[in-house]
Amino acid sequence: MDGILPLWKPKGFTSHDCVSKARGMLKTKKIGHTGTLDPEVEGVLPLCVGKATKIVPFLTDTIKVYEASVRMGYSTATEDAEGEIIERKPVSPSLSLEKIKEELPSFQGDIIQVPPMYSAVKVNGKKLYEYAREGIEVERPKRQVRIEQIDVTSRDLVFEEETASFSIRVVCSKGTYIRTLCADLGRALGYPSHMSSLVRTKTADISEQECYRFEEIQRKVDEHKHHELLLPIKRGLSHMPSWEVSENMKPLIQHGRVLDKPEHLDADNFLVLCGEEALAIYQQHPTKTGYVKPLRVF
């Protein structure tokens, strides 16, 4: 089995849990996930199976789409609804969605984030959440991420017990902490805030509509139709430029030959296709100008 299993990750599972469960269902060890989702988050989690595991870093490094709920009025240690409350401030009834929308442009484009203490980012070889559980505060490395688009999707603010909630849709680069974005957005408006819920609706061009729940996967396996679950490898690389080669070039690609650079491709990495089949990812040769060499061969 080689391809991409478009999984809809349920709440309560870690990404690693999903890989383990899929390995048992499909009876194969060669499965890798394409971007960690916290246990309380649900959504699109493509799993790479068989030869498709070679594209994990390329599929991970793609645009993601999220739908999140922001709750202003109190902040938490984890920046989501699961953490201990660390600050409160009643939200003024005069706050409006228009005022919130005025702040959004400052969060679009390249922005700097400080990852939350409760995260898997490593400092001196140790994960931040391990420090946090020990009550140790360490300096967190700043990181640049890109917000391609951020929009308010709520029609109205929901006021409840001195808090106010609204929803946003975010299109962003890998490595973006949506809970940090929610907390920073609230802070810009003058209120301690946190992310109260999160769903990932898209990874690259793989969307919710194509995803399978575990019960659907099990049903396909029971019907011996598990191959119908997999998307072709090229679907995980649709964001890459591509080079279409003829059938007689196929053996050269499959044997990893260094080739003349295609005139129309100047990208660092590109997908090589023969019809519908993904053959390899090639790159510009680092030492031989005018040539390309394989980076991954499928």
NULOKE-85866 format. One record per residue (C-alpha): residue in three letters; x, y, z. Coordinates in Angstrom, 1 decimal, padded with zeros to 4 digits. Layout:
KEKOL, Ala, X, Y, Z
...
// end
This chain:
KEKOL, Met, 000.0, 000.0, 000.0
KEKOL, Asp, 001.5, 003.3, -001.1
KEKOL, Gly, -000.4, 006.6, -000.9
KEKOL, Ile, -002.0, 009.2, 001.5
KEKOL, Leu, -004.7, 008.3, 003.9
KEKOL, Pro, -006.8, 011.4, 004.5
KEKOL, Leu, -007.7, 010.9, 008.1
KEKOL, Trp, -010.2, 013.1, 010.1
KEKOL, Lys, -008.4, 013.1, 013.5
KEKOL, Pro, -010.9, 012.7, 016.3
KEKOL, Lys, -010.7, 014.6, 019.6
KEKOL, Gly, -008.9, 012.8, 022.4
KEKOL, Phe, -006.3, 011.2, 020.1
KEKOL, Thr, -002.7, 012.4, 019.7
KEKOL, Ser, -001.2, 012.3, 016.2
KEKOL, His, 000.9, 009.4, 017.3
KEKOL, Asp, -002.2, 007.6, 018.6
KEKOL, Cys, -003.7, 008.0, 015.1
KEKOL, Val, -000.6, 006.5, 013.4
KEKOL, Ser, -000.6, 003.6, 015.8
KEKOL, Lys, -004.3, 002.9, 015.2
KEKOL, Ala, -003.9, 003.2, 011.4
KEKOL, Arg, -001.0, 000.8, 011.5
KEKOL, Gly, -003.1, -001.8, 013.2
KEKOL, Met, -006.1, -001.3, 010.9
KEKOL, Leu, -004.0, -001.4, 007.7
KEKOL, Lys, -001.6, -004.0, 009.0
KEKOL, Thr, 001.5, -002.0, 008.0
KEKOL, Lys, 004.2, -000.3, 010.0
KEKOL, Lys, 005.3, 002.2, 007.4
KEKOL, Ile, 003.0, 005.1, 008.2
KEKOL, Gly, 003.9, 008.7, 009.2
KEKOL, His, 001.8, 011.7, 010.0
KEKOL, Thr, 002.1, 015.2, 008.5
KEKOL, Gly, 001.9, 017.7, 011.3
KEKOL, Thr, 001.0, 017.3, 015.0
KEKOL, Leu, -002.4, 018.2, 016.3
KEKOL, Asp, -003.1, 018.5, 020.0
KEKOL, Pro, -005.4, 015.8, 021.5
KEKOL, Glu, -008.3, 018.2, 021.9
KEKOL, Val, -008.1, 019.4, 018.3
KEKOL, Glu, -009.9, 017.5, 015.5
KEKOL, Gly, -009.4, 017.8, 011.8
KEKOL, Val, -007.5, 016.9, 008.7
KEKOL, Leu, -004.4, 014.8, 009.4
KEKOL, Pro, -003.0, 013.2, 006.2
KEKOL, Leu, -001.1, 009.9, 007.0
KEKOL, Cys, 001.5, 008.8, 004.5
KEKOL, Val, 001.6, 005.1, 003.9
KEKOL, Gly, 004.3, 003.0, 002.3
KEKOL, Lys, 006.4, 004.8, -000.3
KEKOL, Ala, 004.5, 008.0, 000.5
KEKOL, Thr, 006.4, 008.3, 003.8
KEKOL, Lys, 009.2, 009.8, 001.7
KEKOL, Ile, 007.1, 012.9, 001.2
KEKOL, Val, 006.2, 013.5, 004.9
KEKOL, Pro, 008.5, 016.6, 005.3
KEKOL, Phe, 007.2, 018.1, 002.0
KEKOL, Leu, 003.5, 017.6, 002.9
KEKOL, Thr, 004.1, 018.9, 006.4
KEKOL, Asp, 005.6, 022.0, 005.0
KEKOL, Thr, 002.4, 023.3, 003.4
KEKOL, Ile, -000.3, 025.8, 004.0
KEKOL, Lys, -002.9, 024.8, 006.6
KEKOL, Val, -006.5, 026.1, 007.2
KEKOL, Tyr, -008.0, 026.3, 010.7
KEKOL, Glu, -011.3, 027.4, 012.2
KEKOL, Ala, -010.9, 028.5, 015.8
KEKOL, Ser, -013.0, 030.1, 018.5
KEKOL, Val, -011.5, 032.9, 020.6
KEKOL, Arg, -012.8, 033.6, 024.1
KEKOL, Met, -011.8, 036.9, 025.7
KEKOL, Gly, -012.1, 037.7, 029.4
KEKOL, Tyr, -009.6, 035.3, 030.8
KEKOL, Ser, -006.3, 033.6, 029.8
KEKOL, Thr, -004.9, 030.2, 030.6
KEKOL, Ala, -001.5, 028.7, 031.2
KEKOL, Thr, -001.9, 026.6, 028.0
KEKOL, Glu, -003.5, 029.3, 025.9
KEKOL, Asp, -006.5, 026.9, 025.3
KEKOL, Ala, -009.6, 025.8, 027.2
KEKOL, Glu, -007.8, 023.0, 029.0
KEKOL, Gly, -005.3, 025.1, 031.1
KEKOL, Glu, -005.5, 026.8, 034.5
KEKOL, Ile, -006.9, 030.3, 034.5
KEKOL, Ile, -004.1, 032.8, 035.1
KEKOL, Glu, -005.7, 036.2, 034.5
KEKOL, Arg, -009.2, 037.6, 034.3
KEKOL, Lys, -010.7, 040.9, 033.0
KEKOL, Pro, -014.4, 041.5, 032.3
KEKOL, Val, -015.1, 042.3, 028.6
KEKOL, Ser, -016.8, 045.6, 028.0
KEKOL, Pro, -020.3, 045.3, 026.4
KEKOL, Ser, -019.2, 048.0, 024.0
KEKOL, Leu, -016.7, 045.8, 022.3
KEKOL, Ser, -017.8, 045.1, 018.7
KEKOL, Leu, -016.8, 042.7, 015.8
KEKOL, Glu, -015.9, 045.8, 013.8
KEKOL, Lys, -013.2, 046.7, 016.5
KEKOL, Ile, -011.9, 043.2, 016.3
KEKOL, Lys, -011.7, 043.2, 012.5
KEKOL, Glu, -009.7, 046.4, 012.7
KEKOL, Glu, -006.9, 044.5, 014.5
KEKOL, Leu, -006.7, 041.6, 012.0
KEKOL, Pro, -004.4, 043.3, 009.4
KEKOL, Ser, -001.6, 043.5, 012.0
KEKOL, Phe, -001.7, 039.7, 012.3
KEKOL, Gln, -001.5, 039.1, 008.5
KEKOL, Gly, 001.7, 038.4, 006.6
KEKOL, Asp, 005.0, 037.4, 008.4
KEKOL, Ile, 004.6, 037.6, 012.1
KEKOL, Ile, 006.7, 036.7, 015.1
KEKOL, Gln, 005.3, 034.2, 017.7
KEKOL, Val, 006.6, 033.1, 021.0
KEKOL, Pro, 005.5, 029.4, 021.4
KEKOL, Pro, 003.5, 028.6, 024.6
KEKOL, Met, 005.2, 026.9, 027.5
KEKOL, Tyr, 002.8, 024.0, 027.0
KEKOL, Ser, 004.2, 023.0, 023.6
KEKOL, Ala, 006.6, 020.4, 022.1
KEKOL, Val, 009.2, 023.0, 021.0
KEKOL, Lys, 012.6, 021.9, 022.4
KEKOL, Val, 014.9, 024.1, 024.4
KEKOL, Asn, 018.3, 022.5, 025.3
KEKOL, Gly, 017.0, 019.1, 024.2
KEKOL, Lys, 014.0, 019.2, 026.4
KEKOL, Lys, 010.4, 020.0, 025.4
KEKOL, Leu, 008.8, 023.1, 026.8
KEKOL, Tyr, 005.8, 021.3, 028.3
KEKOL, Glu, 008.3, 019.2, 030.3
KEKOL, Tyr, 009.7, 022.4, 031.8
KEKOL, Ala, 006.1, 023.7, 032.4
KEKOL, Arg, 005.1, 020.6, 034.3
KEKOL, Glu, 008.0, 021.1, 036.6
KEKOL, Gly, 007.1, 024.7, 037.1
KEKOL, Ile, 010.2, 026.0, 035.4
KEKOL, Glu, 010.0, 029.0, 033.2
KEKOL, Val, 012.6, 029.1, 030.4
KEKOL, Glu, 013.3, 031.6, 027.6
KEKOL, Arg, 011.3, 030.5, 024.6
KEKOL, Pro, 012.8, 030.9, 021.1
KEKOL, Lys, 010.8, 033.4, 018.9
KEKOL, Arg, 009.8, 032.1, 015.5
KEKOL, Gln, 008.6, 033.7, 012.3
KEKOL, Val, 005.4, 032.2, 010.8
KEKOL, Arg, 003.2, 033.4, 008.0
KEKOL, Ile, -000.5, 034.2, 008.2
KEKOL, Glu, -001.8, 034.2, 004.6
KEKOL, Gln, -005.3, 035.1, 005.7
KEKOL, Ile, -007.3, 035.7, 008.9
KEKOL, Asp, -011.0, 036.5, 008.9
KEKOL, Val, -013.7, 036.7, 011.5
KEKOL, Thr, -016.4, 034.2, 010.7
KEKOL, Ser, -018.9, 035.1, 013.4
KEKOL, Arg, -022.0, 037.2, 012.7
KEKOL, Asp, -022.1, 038.5, 016.3
KEKOL, Leu, -020.1, 038.5, 019.5
KEKOL, Val, -021.4, 036.1, 022.1
KEKOL, Phe, -021.3, 037.7, 025.6
KEKOL, Glu, -021.5, 035.4, 028.6
KEKOL, Glu, -020.4, 035.8, 032.2
KEKOL, Glu, -018.1, 038.8, 031.5
KEKOL, Thr, -016.5, 037.1, 028.5
KEKOL, Ala, -017.0, 037.5, 024.8
KEKOL, Ser, -016.5, 034.8, 022.1
KEKOL, Phe, -016.1, 034.9, 018.3
KEKOL, Ser, -014.8, 032.6, 015.6
KEKOL, Ile, -011.9, 033.1, 013.1
KEKOL, Arg, -010.7, 031.3, 010.0
KEKOL, Val, -006.9, 031.2, 009.5
KEKOL, Val, -004.8, 030.2, 006.5
KEKOL, Cys, -001.2, 029.9, 007.7
KEKOL, Ser, 002.2, 028.3, 007.3
KEKOL, Lys, 003.4, 025.2, 009.2
KEKOL, Gly, 004.6, 025.9, 012.8
KEKOL, Thr, 001.9, 028.4, 013.5
KEKOL, Tyr, 000.4, 028.2, 017.0
KEKOL, Ile, -003.3, 029.1, 016.6
KEKOL, Arg, -003.8, 029.3, 020.4
KEKOL, Thr, -000.9, 031.8, 020.6
KEKOL, Leu, -002.5, 033.8, 017.7
KEKOL, Cys, -005.8, 033.8, 019.7
KEKOL, Ala, -004.1, 035.0, 022.9
KEKOL, Asp, -002.1, 037.7, 021.0
KEKOL, Leu, -005.2, 038.9, 019.2
KEKOL, Gly, -007.1, 039.2, 022.5
KEKOL, Arg, -004.1, 041.0, 024.1
KEKOL, Ala, -004.1, 043.5, 021.2
KEKOL, Leu, -007.7, 044.3, 022.0
KEKOL, Gly, -006.9, 044.8, 025.7
KEKOL, Tyr, -008.2, 041.5, 027.2
KEKOL, Pro, -006.7, 038.2, 028.4
KEKOL, Ser, -007.9, 035.6, 026.0
KEKOL, His, -007.5, 032.0, 024.9
KEKOL, Met, -008.5, 029.6, 022.1
KEKOL, Ser, -011.6, 027.7, 023.2
KEKOL, Ser, -011.8, 025.3, 020.2
KEKOL, Leu, -009.9, 024.4, 017.1
KEKOL, Val, -010.5, 022.4, 013.9
KEKOL, Arg, -008.1, 021.9, 011.0
KEKOL, Thr, -010.1, 021.9, 007.8
KEKOL, Lys, -007.4, 021.7, 005.2
KEKOL, Thr, -003.8, 020.6, 004.7
KEKOL, Ala, -002.3, 021.5, 001.3
KEKOL, Asp, -005.3, 020.8, -001.0
KEKOL, Ile, -006.6, 017.9, 001.1
KEKOL, Ser, -009.9, 019.0, 002.7
KEKOL, Glu, -012.4, 017.7, 005.2
KEKOL, Gln, -014.7, 016.4, 002.5
KEKOL, Glu, -012.1, 013.8, 001.4
KEKOL, Cys, -011.3, 012.6, 004.9
KEKOL, Tyr, -012.2, 009.3, 006.5
KEKOL, Arg, -013.2, 008.7, 010.1
KEKOL, Phe, -011.8, 005.6, 011.8
KEKOL, Glu, -015.1, 003.8, 011.7
KEKOL, Glu, -015.2, 004.4, 007.9
KEKOL, Ile, -011.6, 003.1, 007.6
KEKOL, Gln, -012.5, -000.1, 009.5
KEKOL, Arg, -015.6, -000.6, 007.3
KEKOL, Lys, -013.4, -000.4, 004.2
KEKOL, Val, -010.8, -002.8, 005.7
KEKOL, Asp, -013.6, -005.3, 006.6
KEKOL, Glu, -014.9, -005.1, 003.0
KEKOL, His, -011.3, -005.7, 001.7
KEKOL, Lys, -011.5, -002.3, 000.0
KEKOL, His, -008.7, -000.6, 001.9
KEKOL, His, -006.9, 000.5, -001.2
KEKOL, Glu, -009.8, 002.8, -002.0
KEKOL, Leu, -008.9, 004.8, 001.1
KEKOL, Leu, -005.6, 006.1, -000.3
KEKOL, Leu, -005.0, 009.2, -002.4
KEKOL, Pro, -002.1, 009.1, -004.9
KEKOL, Ile, 001.3, 010.3, -003.8
KEKOL, Lys, 001.1, 013.3, -006.2
KEKOL, Arg, -001.8, 014.7, -004.2
KEKOL, Gly, 000.5, 015.5, -001.3
KEKOL, Leu, 002.8, 017.4, -003.6
KEKOL, Ser, 000.3, 019.5, -005.6
KEKOL, His, 001.9, 022.7, -004.2
KEKOL, Met, 005.2, 021.8, -006.0
KEKOL, Pro, 006.1, 022.7, -009.6
KEKOL, Ser, 006.1, 019.6, -011.8
KEKOL, Trp, 007.9, 018.1, -014.7
KEKOL, Glu, 006.0, 015.7, -017.0
KEKOL, Val, 008.3, 013.1, -018.6
KEKOL, Ser, 007.7, 010.5, -021.3
KEKOL, Glu, 007.6, 006.8, -020.7
KEKOL, Asn, 011.1, 006.2, -022.1
KEKOL, Met, 012.5, 008.6, -019.4
KEKOL, Lys, 010.8, 006.6, -016.6
KEKOL, Pro, 013.6, 004.1, -016.1
KEKOL, Leu, 016.2, 006.9, -015.8
KEKOL, Ile, 014.2, 008.6, -013.1
KEKOL, Gln, 013.5, 005.4, -011.2
KEKOL, His, 017.3, 004.6, -011.2
KEKOL, Gly, 018.0, 008.1, -009.8
KEKOL, Arg, 020.0, 009.4, -012.8
KEKOL, Val, 021.4, 013.0, -012.9
KEKOL, Leu, 019.7, 014.7, -015.8
KEKOL, Asp, 019.8, 017.9, -017.8
KEKOL, Lys, 017.8, 020.7, -016.1
KEKOL, Pro, 014.4, 021.2, -017.7
KEKOL, Glu, 014.4, 024.7, -019.2
KEKOL, His, 011.1, 025.8, -017.7
KEKOL, Leu, 011.9, 024.8, -014.1
KEKOL, Asp, 014.1, 027.0, -011.8
KEKOL, Ala, 012.5, 025.9, -008.5
KEKOL, Asp, 014.8, 024.3, -005.9
KEKOL, Asn, 012.6, 021.2, -005.7
KEKOL, Phe, 010.1, 019.8, -008.2
KEKOL, Leu, 007.9, 016.8, -008.7
KEKOL, Val, 008.6, 014.4, -011.7
KEKOL, Leu, 005.5, 012.9, -013.2
KEKOL, Cys, 004.8, 010.2, -015.9
KEKOL, Gly, 001.1, 010.5, -016.6
KEKOL, Glu, -000.7, 010.2, -013.3
KEKOL, Glu, 002.3, 008.5, -011.6
KEKOL, Ala, 004.6, 010.4, -009.2
KEKOL, Leu, 008.1, 009.1, -010.0
KEKOL, Ala, 010.4, 011.3, -007.9
KEKOL, Ile, 011.2, 014.7, -006.4
KEKOL, Tyr, 014.3, 016.2, -008.1
KEKOL, Gln, 016.4, 019.2, -007.1
KEKOL, Gln, 018.8, 021.6, -008.7
KEKOL, His, 022.3, 019.9, -008.6
KEKOL, Pro, 024.4, 021.6, -005.9
KEKOL, Thr, 027.7, 021.4, -007.8
KEKOL, Lys, 026.8, 020.9, -011.5
KEKOL, Thr, 025.2, 023.9, -013.1
KEKOL, Gly, 022.5, 023.0, -015.6
KEKOL, Tyr, 021.8, 019.6, -014.1
KEKOL, Val, 019.3, 018.2, -011.6
KEKOL, Lys, 019.5, 015.2, -009.2
KEKOL, Pro, 017.0, 013.1, -007.3
KEKOL, Leu, 016.0, 014.1, -003.8
KEKOL, Arg, 013.4, 011.3, -003.3
KEKOL, Val, 012.6, 008.4, -005.7
KEKOL, Phe, 009.3, 006.6, -005.3
// end
